[in-house]
Amino acid sequence: PYHYLVTRILGGDDLHKGQGTFEVEMRDLSTILKLANYNSLILGDEICHGTEVSSGTAILAATIERLTAARTSFALSTHLHQVCSLIDSPVRYYHLSVIQREDLGIIYERKLKPGPGPSQYGIEVMGHIINDREFYTNALKYRKLINWSPERKPQSKPQSKPQSKSNSLTVFRPSKYNAKVFIDSCEICGAPAEAIHHIKPKRLYKLAPNKGDLNRRSNLVPVCSSCHLDIHRNKISIL
């Protein structure tokens, strides 16, 4: 039989006590750790969602390790999926199945299935709620840059070479050639872009009557310095 039933479901600031969300979470977690034993049942929803991802994941992993060692019965929900690869204990993972369809949107099946679910899904859910294609595309662009790693080798390039030195988020700026084209991520390898490449080169437009076609959106491609160099070395072709 259980002597303690501890739930940690709601989250938010405690304005009366002057405590922020994370402080409230940690005080609740302190109580959970003190009462964790064989005769305890712990139910927690999104523990550690009030701090940044790395610390939240680490604290959650330590929590699972402690509860497992104390032989506590527990069920915790989290969006910090990386914790699954950190824990080396007999913990079972499940996820609620969700189906995404273009015609019907997002379908919540409400079925528990083994293993962790997709680690990235927020933008997809947002896209079905906020009907703004440009906003959705920009969000995907930023997530792509956040996930980009300088060690990741682009699959389209058989030759190994140094990547762009910049591996952090950059301040996106419009191109001087066309304000509707942003220097964001490289269209070839996904690294942060540093230049704009003209698909049809500038020299072809020197004598052309309509030089506006030179800087139209379809003729401009944001690229990193490494890919830009390969284009001019004829190692990469853009049609």
Backbone bond lengths (Angstrom), bond angles and torsions (degrees), N, CA, C in turn:
res aa  C-N    CA-C-N  psi(-1)  N-CA   C-N-CA  omega(-1)  CA-C   N-CA-C  phi
1 P - - - 1.469 - - 1.528 110.78 -
2 Y 1.323 114.84 150.84 1.459 119.48 179.05 1.523 110.42 -88.31
3 H 1.325 114.63 135.54 1.462 120.37 175.29 1.530 111.16 -92.48
4 Y 1.343 115.55 -26.27 1.459 120.19 -178.63 1.526 109.95 -132.16
5 L 1.313 115.90 137.08 1.462 122.96 169.50 1.521 106.51 -121.51
6 V 1.329 116.24 109.84 1.464 121.41 -175.85 1.524 108.45 -114.43
7 T 1.325 116.57 125.10 1.467 120.86 178.44 1.519 109.66 -118.53
8 R 1.317 114.70 140.54 1.468 121.21 175.76 1.529 105.42 -132.08
9 I 1.337 116.32 87.86 1.458 121.13 -171.60 1.525 111.82 -109.18
10 L 1.316 116.47 -58.06 1.456 120.06 -177.18 1.523 110.73 -78.69
11 G 1.327 116.05 150.51 1.458 120.27 178.26 1.515 110.69 -139.12
12 G 1.318 116.35 144.15 1.459 120.05 179.10 1.515 110.90 163.74
13 D 1.321 116.31 175.65 1.461 121.38 178.84 1.528 110.80 -71.19
14 D 1.320 115.53 151.00 1.464 121.59 170.44 1.526 106.47 -106.71
15 L 1.320 115.96 91.52 1.463 120.60 -175.08 1.523 111.51 -65.72
16 H 1.320 116.88 -32.97 1.467 120.22 -178.35 1.528 111.03 -63.93
17 K 1.341 116.51 -39.28 1.467 120.71 -179.06 1.524 112.55 -94.60
18 G 1.331 116.63 -4.18 1.456 119.75 -179.57 1.517 113.04 70.33
19 Q 1.328 116.75 35.19 1.461 121.46 -178.38 1.525 110.11 -113.07
20 G 1.330 115.81 134.28 1.451 121.02 176.76 1.519 111.20 -76.45
21 T 1.332 115.43 172.38 1.463 121.02 -176.61 1.521 112.53 -56.60
22 F 1.324 116.82 -45.92 1.460 119.41 -175.89 1.526 111.47 -68.31
23 E 1.331 117.29 -38.19 1.464 119.49 177.88 1.528 110.45 -63.59
24 V 1.325 116.61 -40.73 1.468 120.25 177.05 1.524 110.03 -61.27
25 E 1.323 116.22 -43.30 1.468 120.54 179.16 1.523 111.60 -60.27
26 M 1.325 116.42 -44.97 1.457 119.92 -176.71 1.531 111.87 -69.20
27 R 1.313 117.30 -32.73 1.468 119.46 176.02 1.533 110.16 -68.33
28 D 1.317 116.27 -39.12 1.467 119.58 175.68 1.525 110.74 -66.02
29 L 1.333 116.26 -39.71 1.463 120.04 179.13 1.525 110.85 -64.90
30 S 1.326 116.65 -36.15 1.462 120.27 177.35 1.523 110.78 -59.70
31 T 1.329 116.23 -41.77 1.469 120.56 177.39 1.524 110.93 -64.59
32 I 1.333 116.29 -41.44 1.467 120.54 179.46 1.523 110.89 -60.46
33 L 1.323 117.04 -45.58 1.464 120.94 -177.88 1.530 111.47 -65.60
34 K 1.322 116.76 -35.14 1.466 120.20 179.91 1.525 111.82 -69.78
35 L 1.331 117.05 -32.61 1.465 120.98 -176.06 1.528 113.18 -96.91
36 A 1.325 116.49 -1.20 1.466 119.89 -176.21 1.523 111.26 -72.28
37 N 1.323 116.31 116.35 1.460 121.88 173.53 1.526 108.95 -158.22
38 Y 1.298 116.15 -173.35 1.465 121.02 -175.86 1.523 112.06 -61.80
39 N 1.326 117.30 -25.98 1.463 121.76 -177.11 1.523 112.93 -101.50
40 S 1.334 116.73 24.59 1.463 120.89 -179.76 1.524 110.42 -116.64
41 L 1.326 115.43 146.04 1.460 122.33 172.71 1.524 107.27 -121.35
42 I 1.337 116.51 119.38 1.460 122.47 -176.59 1.526 109.28 -111.43
43 L 1.325 116.81 127.41 1.465 122.64 175.67 1.524 107.92 -122.12
44 G 1.328 117.05 118.91 1.462 120.25 -176.45 1.513 112.34 -133.98
45 D 1.320 116.28 138.52 1.466 121.87 179.43 1.523 109.45 -118.58
46 E 1.322 116.25 116.47 1.466 122.55 175.76 1.526 112.57 55.77
47 I 1.327 116.68 49.74 1.459 119.89 172.93 1.527 108.71 -64.48
48 C 1.313 117.28 135.51 1.471 124.30 179.00 1.524 113.17 75.46
49 H 1.316 118.26 25.68 1.465 118.15 176.65 1.522 111.54 -83.54
50 G 1.338 117.52 -4.18 1.456 120.79 -176.58 1.510 114.86 -92.21
51 T 1.341 117.94 6.00 1.465 120.25 178.43 1.515 109.29 -132.38
52 E 1.337 116.75 -177.22 1.462 119.39 -175.70 1.529 110.65 -73.11
53 V 1.325 116.13 163.00 1.462 121.89 -167.68 1.524 113.10 -60.19
54 S 1.329 118.75 -46.73 1.465 120.12 -174.10 1.524 111.68 -64.26
55 S 1.330 117.24 -45.34 1.464 119.78 179.18 1.520 110.98 -68.45
56 G 1.329 116.46 -41.51 1.455 119.94 179.29 1.518 112.01 -60.76
57 T 1.333 116.60 -43.00 1.463 120.97 179.38 1.524 110.87 -64.82
58 A 1.330 116.64 -41.88 1.463 120.69 -179.34 1.527 111.48 -65.14
59 I 1.331 116.84 -43.62 1.468 120.23 179.62 1.523 110.38 -65.96
60 L 1.325 116.86 -40.29 1.462 120.28 178.71 1.525 110.95 -63.87
61 A 1.336 117.12 -41.37 1.465 120.68 178.51 1.525 110.79 -62.50
62 A 1.337 116.44 -42.57 1.465 120.13 178.52 1.526 111.04 -65.47
63 T 1.341 116.38 -34.50 1.466 120.71 177.94 1.522 110.94 -65.05
64 I 1.327 116.58 -47.33 1.469 120.66 179.39 1.524 110.44 -61.68
65 E 1.320 116.23 -41.00 1.463 120.52 179.03 1.528 111.05 -61.80
66 R 1.340 116.82 -43.11 1.462 120.94 -179.91 1.530 111.34 -66.65
67 L 1.324 117.04 -44.69 1.463 120.25 -179.14 1.525 111.51 -65.09
68 T 1.323 115.86 -37.05 1.466 119.79 178.59 1.521 110.75 -67.06
69 A 1.327 116.43 -43.47 1.464 120.62 179.87 1.525 111.32 -63.85
70 A 1.341 116.83 -32.46 1.466 121.13 -179.95 1.527 111.99 -84.27
71 R 1.335 116.83 1.47 1.469 122.79 -179.88 1.531 111.08 58.48
72 T 1.321 114.85 38.64 1.460 121.43 -179.78 1.524 109.99 -86.00
73 S 1.316 117.06 141.60 1.465 120.77 171.94 1.527 107.74 -82.10
74 F 1.320 116.75 127.84 1.466 118.15 -177.81 1.519 111.04 -152.35
75 A 1.324 114.59 154.01 1.468 122.90 172.91 1.518 106.94 -137.59
76 L 1.328 116.12 118.67 1.460 121.90 -177.99 1.525 109.23 -123.02
77 S 1.309 116.79 136.26 1.463 120.64 173.11 1.522 108.34 -106.51
78 T 1.335 116.39 145.71 1.460 119.98 -178.14 1.518 110.22 -158.82
79 H 1.332 115.42 155.25 1.462 120.77 170.86 1.529 110.22 -102.88
80 L 1.332 117.13 2.93 1.466 121.84 179.84 1.531 108.61 -87.99
81 H 1.318 116.26 76.05 1.463 121.23 -170.92 1.521 113.62 -68.10
82 Q 1.312 117.61 -19.21 1.460 119.67 -179.33 1.525 111.75 -63.42
83 V 1.322 116.06 -20.91 1.464 119.66 -178.77 1.525 111.03 -61.16
84 C 1.330 117.05 -26.50 1.468 120.57 -178.93 1.524 111.81 -62.54
85 S 1.321 117.21 -31.25 1.460 120.75 -179.05 1.529 112.31 -87.11
86 L 1.334 117.07 -7.45 1.465 120.63 -178.08 1.520 112.58 -95.55
87 I 1.314 116.53 -27.74 1.459 120.81 -172.75 1.524 110.90 -87.42
88 D 1.317 115.80 125.98 1.465 121.55 176.33 1.524 108.26 -113.31
89 S 1.317 115.86 67.35 1.462 121.66 -178.64 1.527 108.22 -148.52
90 P 1.320 117.66 160.77 1.475 120.98 -176.52 1.528 112.88 -73.17
91 V 1.321 116.25 65.55 1.462 121.54 178.58 1.522 108.00 -106.44
92 R 1.307 116.83 134.91 1.460 121.02 179.35 1.521 110.15 -98.56
93 Y 1.333 115.61 137.32 1.453 121.86 -177.28 1.527 109.85 -112.62
94 Y 1.324 115.26 139.48 1.459 121.51 176.87 1.529 108.82 -138.16
95 H 1.308 115.71 160.14 1.461 120.17 174.79 1.521 109.52 -140.23
96 L 1.325 115.61 154.31 1.457 121.40 175.61 1.522 108.55 -84.79
97 S 1.308 115.78 123.24 1.459 120.95 -174.33 1.528 111.90 -69.57
98 V 1.333 114.57 135.82 1.462 122.07 177.43 1.523 108.20 -132.72
99 I 1.315 117.00 136.25 1.464 122.26 178.33 1.523 108.76 -114.66
100 Q 1.320 116.43 132.81 1.458 121.34 177.89 1.520 109.15 -110.01
101 R 1.339 116.17 120.56 1.458 121.41 179.58 1.512 110.08 -130.01
102 E 1.335 115.28 141.39 1.457 119.99 -177.60 1.527 111.86 -63.77
103 D 1.346 116.30 -37.19 1.461 119.20 -174.73 1.523 113.30 -83.33
104 L 1.340 116.70 -30.81 1.462 120.25 -175.66 1.527 113.51 -112.07
105 G 1.322 117.16 -4.10 1.457 119.92 -178.72 1.518 111.53 79.55
106 I 1.323 116.61 -143.11 1.459 121.90 -178.20 1.524 109.65 -96.67
107 I 1.327 115.75 128.23 1.463 122.00 -179.96 1.526 108.21 -112.23
108 Y 1.324 116.62 117.87 1.460 121.77 177.61 1.532 108.20 -90.17
109 E 1.321 116.33 107.64 1.464 120.27 -176.47 1.527 113.12 -75.06
110 R 1.340 116.77 -22.25 1.468 121.38 -178.52 1.527 111.26 60.54
111 K 1.325 115.98 36.03 1.459 120.57 178.93 1.524 109.43 -118.44
112 L 1.331 116.48 130.45 1.456 120.90 176.14 1.522 109.39 -78.62
113 K 1.338 115.56 127.09 1.454 120.49 178.57 1.526 109.16 -126.86
114 P 1.327 117.90 148.70 1.468 120.91 -176.34 1.524 112.45 -63.06
115 G 1.335 114.90 148.01 1.451 121.69 175.62 1.512 113.18 86.52
116 P 1.338 116.81 163.93 1.466 120.33 176.68 1.518 110.82 -71.94
117 G 1.316 116.68 151.77 1.456 120.90 177.57 1.513 110.98 -83.45
118 P 1.330 117.81 -170.61 1.471 121.04 177.73 1.520 110.62 -57.61
119 S 1.319 116.45 138.90 1.464 120.23 -177.94 1.524 112.11 -81.44
120 Q 1.330 117.45 -17.27 1.458 120.82 179.23 1.524 108.82 -130.92
121 Y 1.298 115.51 121.39 1.462 120.11 -174.79 1.525 112.94 -153.76
122 G 1.324 117.17 -13.05 1.462 120.56 -172.94 1.517 113.77 -59.08
123 I 1.333 117.16 -43.51 1.460 120.01 -178.26 1.521 110.47 -67.00
124 E 1.336 116.62 -36.32 1.459 119.98 179.11 1.530 110.85 -63.83
125 V 1.330 116.45 -41.91 1.466 120.22 177.44 1.528 110.02 -66.22
126 M 1.331 115.68 -44.54 1.459 120.06 179.14 1.523 111.57 -57.74
127 G 1.337 116.74 -38.83 1.455 120.68 -177.59 1.513 113.79 -63.15
128 H 1.331 117.03 -25.67 1.461 120.46 178.18 1.527 112.18 -86.85
129 I 1.319 116.40 -12.38 1.465 120.55 -179.93 1.523 110.98 -101.07
130 I 1.333 115.96 -44.84 1.465 121.27 179.04 1.523 108.11 -98.97
131 N 1.292 116.63 109.29 1.468 121.59 -176.11 1.528 110.01 -85.44
132 D 1.331 114.94 73.76 1.464 121.24 -178.50 1.519 107.03 -142.90
133 R 1.325 117.45 98.55 1.465 122.04 -173.67 1.525 112.18 -62.73
134 E 1.324 117.24 -40.13 1.464 120.23 -178.99 1.526 110.75 -64.90
135 F 1.339 116.17 -43.12 1.461 120.71 178.80 1.527 110.48 -63.14
136 Y 1.328 116.32 -42.20 1.468 122.05 178.82 1.531 110.83 -61.39
137 T 1.331 116.45 -44.94 1.466 121.07 -179.48 1.522 111.24 -64.44
138 N 1.331 116.95 -40.68 1.461 120.30 178.79 1.525 111.28 -64.72
139 A 1.334 116.72 -39.23 1.465 120.11 178.29 1.524 110.68 -63.04
140 L 1.330 117.19 -41.93 1.469 120.73 176.88 1.526 110.76 -62.15
141 K 1.320 115.92 -38.35 1.463 120.93 179.97 1.526 110.79 -61.52
142 Y 1.332 116.11 -45.24 1.461 119.38 -179.55 1.530 111.11 -67.66
143 R 1.328 117.34 -38.77 1.464 118.83 178.60 1.524 110.70 -64.69
144 K 1.311 116.19 -36.40 1.459 120.76 178.35 1.524 110.57 -61.72
145 L 1.323 116.59 -40.92 1.464 120.42 179.23 1.525 111.53 -70.92
146 I 1.330 116.60 -38.24 1.461 119.86 178.72 1.521 110.61 -62.79
147 N 1.334 116.71 -38.69 1.463 121.26 -177.88 1.515 112.97 -81.23
148 W 1.339 116.81 -13.23 1.459 119.29 -175.76 1.518 111.08 -67.48
149 S 1.335 115.74 136.14 1.457 121.72 178.09 1.516 109.10 -121.28
150 P 1.343 119.00 135.81 1.463 120.41 -179.78 1.517 112.80 -65.75
151 E 1.350 116.79 -18.95 1.462 119.12 179.26 1.517 112.11 -82.80
152 R 1.348 117.02 -13.05 1.454 120.10 -177.15 1.515 110.15 -73.51
153 K 1.312 117.31 125.95 1.451 121.71 -178.18 1.520 109.96 -88.51
154 P 1.313 119.01 129.21 1.459 120.58 177.79 1.517 110.69 -66.38
155 Q 1.324 117.86 131.47 1.453 122.03 -175.02 1.522 112.53 -68.53
156 S 1.328 116.87 -25.30 1.455 119.53 -175.30 1.522 112.86 -79.58
157 K 1.341 117.22 -4.05 1.457 119.92 -177.34 1.524 109.81 -114.66
158 P 1.315 118.71 114.14 1.454 120.48 -179.09 1.516 112.90 -73.09
159 Q 1.331 118.12 -25.28 1.448 120.93 -175.73 1.514 110.76 -92.31
160 S 1.332 115.49 141.81 1.461 120.66 178.84 1.516 108.96 -87.32
161 K 1.328 115.43 134.32 1.457 119.66 -179.85 1.507 109.16 -157.76
162 P 1.320 118.79 164.43 1.462 120.71 -178.79 1.515 111.41 -64.25
163 Q 1.322 115.50 142.59 1.451 120.78 175.59 1.522 109.63 -85.52
164 S 1.314 114.89 172.48 1.453 119.81 175.11 1.521 109.75 -58.31
165 K 1.306 117.49 140.54 1.459 121.22 -176.31 1.520 112.27 -67.36
166 S 1.319 117.23 -26.90 1.458 119.70 -176.91 1.512 110.61 -81.15
167 N 1.348 117.40 120.92 1.457 120.66 177.88 1.519 110.85 -123.76
168 S 1.311 117.09 19.77 1.452 120.77 179.02 1.513 109.31 -116.95
169 L 1.324 115.43 167.11 1.449 119.29 178.31 1.522 109.73 -64.95
170 T 1.304 116.49 135.59 1.449 121.01 179.62 1.522 109.52 -106.87
171 V 1.318 115.42 164.48 1.456 119.81 175.17 1.524 107.09 -82.75
172 F 1.314 117.37 110.72 1.453 120.71 -177.02 1.516 110.04 -69.62
173 R 1.303 115.60 135.51 1.453 120.51 -178.38 1.518 109.19 -134.11
174 P 1.314 116.85 150.16 1.463 119.09 177.92 1.519 110.67 -71.48
175 S 1.308 115.69 150.72 1.458 120.74 178.55 1.523 110.43 -69.34
176 K 1.311 116.60 146.58 1.465 120.49 177.18 1.525 111.00 -70.29
177 Y 1.343 116.25 -17.93 1.456 120.16 179.69 1.528 112.21 -83.28
178 N 1.344 115.62 -32.70 1.462 120.30 -177.92 1.528 107.97 -156.01
179 A 1.317 116.84 116.96 1.464 121.41 -175.06 1.524 112.69 -65.63
180 K 1.330 117.59 -15.14 1.459 120.80 -179.93 1.530 112.25 -88.60
181 V 1.314 117.01 -4.18 1.467 121.84 178.15 1.525 108.04 -108.19
182 F 1.338 116.53 122.76 1.455 120.60 -176.86 1.527 111.20 -103.21
183 I 1.319 114.66 143.24 1.463 120.95 175.76 1.524 106.37 -86.32
184 D 1.331 116.11 88.83 1.461 120.39 -175.26 1.521 110.98 -115.71
185 S 1.331 117.29 -88.26 1.460 119.87 179.80 1.520 110.34 -114.51
186 C 1.323 115.59 147.76 1.461 121.71 -179.60 1.524 109.52 -63.32
187 E 1.327 116.61 128.81 1.461 120.87 -178.45 1.527 112.16 -71.53
188 I 1.323 117.34 -10.75 1.466 120.66 -177.07 1.524 111.85 -98.54
189 C 1.337 116.97 -51.04 1.469 119.23 -174.70 1.521 113.75 -114.24
190 G 1.338 118.42 -11.10 1.458 120.86 178.46 1.513 115.12 89.93
191 A 1.335 117.77 -4.88 1.464 120.65 178.09 1.532 109.82 -71.38
192 P 1.336 117.97 162.87 1.462 119.12 176.12 1.528 111.45 -56.35
193 A 1.320 116.82 131.09 1.466 121.42 -177.53 1.519 110.69 -78.34
194 E 1.324 114.76 150.23 1.461 120.69 -179.79 1.520 112.51 -129.09
195 A 1.326 117.27 -5.22 1.462 119.93 -177.60 1.520 109.66 -155.24
196 I 1.339 114.70 168.32 1.462 122.00 174.63 1.524 108.08 -115.22
197 H 1.328 115.73 126.92 1.465 120.79 179.19 1.522 109.72 -103.30
198 H 1.336 116.20 135.12 1.463 121.80 173.92 1.526 108.57 -87.50
199 I 1.323 116.58 119.98 1.468 119.99 -179.52 1.526 109.94 -62.57
200 K 1.325 116.51 -51.68 1.462 120.60 170.07 1.524 106.63 -91.80
201 P 1.326 118.29 117.13 1.469 121.20 -170.38 1.522 113.89 -62.42
202 K 1.317 113.52 159.04 1.466 120.91 -176.34 1.525 112.05 -61.31
203 R 1.325 116.65 -33.00 1.469 119.31 -174.43 1.530 112.09 -62.93
204 L 1.339 116.81 -25.16 1.461 119.72 -179.76 1.518 112.13 -73.68
205 Y 1.334 116.94 -14.60 1.461 120.38 -175.98 1.522 112.67 -105.99
206 K 1.323 117.03 3.67 1.463 119.00 -176.68 1.523 111.96 -61.67
207 L 1.322 116.19 -39.39 1.460 120.32 -178.42 1.527 112.18 -104.72
208 A 1.330 116.44 3.73 1.469 119.61 -178.02 1.524 110.31 -74.10
209 P 1.344 117.91 141.51 1.472 120.40 -179.59 1.525 112.59 -68.12
210 N 1.328 117.67 -31.90 1.465 121.02 -178.15 1.522 109.75 -112.80
211 K 1.321 115.09 91.17 1.467 119.35 -178.39 1.523 111.90 -77.83
212 G 1.336 117.21 -6.85 1.456 119.89 178.31 1.516 112.58 -65.25
213 D 1.341 116.73 -27.62 1.459 119.96 179.07 1.524 111.92 -64.99
214 L 1.332 116.22 -23.93 1.463 120.19 -179.64 1.520 111.34 -59.68
215 N 1.322 116.45 -39.85 1.461 121.33 -173.72 1.525 113.50 -107.00
216 R 1.317 117.15 20.17 1.460 118.37 175.40 1.533 108.85 -70.50
217 R 1.306 116.46 156.79 1.465 121.55 -173.18 1.521 112.48 -58.23
218 S 1.318 117.33 -37.81 1.466 120.33 -176.74 1.521 112.75 -70.12
219 N 1.336 117.34 -11.63 1.464 120.29 -179.42 1.527 112.34 -103.40
220 L 1.330 117.31 0.95 1.462 121.32 -176.45 1.523 110.80 -116.28
221 V 1.330 115.87 134.84 1.466 121.20 -178.89 1.529 109.48 -133.89
222 P 1.337 118.75 122.31 1.468 119.95 174.44 1.526 110.57 -72.57
223 V 1.330 116.89 132.49 1.467 121.35 -177.75 1.524 110.00 -140.37
224 C 1.328 116.07 158.01 1.461 120.55 172.33 1.525 108.25 -82.22
225 S 1.312 117.06 166.94 1.464 120.32 -176.05 1.526 111.80 -64.69
226 S 1.335 116.83 -34.07 1.457 120.46 -178.84 1.525 111.45 -66.73
227 C 1.340 116.51 -47.49 1.467 119.94 179.16 1.529 111.03 -68.61
228 H 1.327 116.12 -35.02 1.463 119.72 179.12 1.529 110.53 -60.93
229 L 1.319 115.76 -40.74 1.462 120.23 178.71 1.526 110.70 -65.93
230 D 1.326 116.89 -40.14 1.465 120.45 179.69 1.524 111.94 -66.67
231 I 1.330 116.44 -33.00 1.470 119.46 177.32 1.522 110.03 -62.18
232 H 1.325 116.26 -45.40 1.464 120.14 -177.93 1.528 112.13 -75.85
233 R 1.320 116.87 -14.16 1.468 120.81 173.16 1.525 111.60 -92.67
234 N 1.346 115.14 5.10 1.465 122.41 179.49 1.527 112.98 63.79
235 K 1.332 116.61 25.37 1.461 120.20 174.78 1.526 111.16 -87.42
236 I 1.330 116.22 -21.85 1.462 122.44 177.99 1.520 107.64 -129.77
237 S 1.315 116.03 135.24 1.465 120.69 178.82 1.522 109.53 -117.06
238 I 1.317 116.47 135.53 1.463 122.61 175.50 1.517 107.34 -117.76
239 L 1.310 116.62 120.07 1.467 121.30 -176.85 1.524 110.69 -95.46
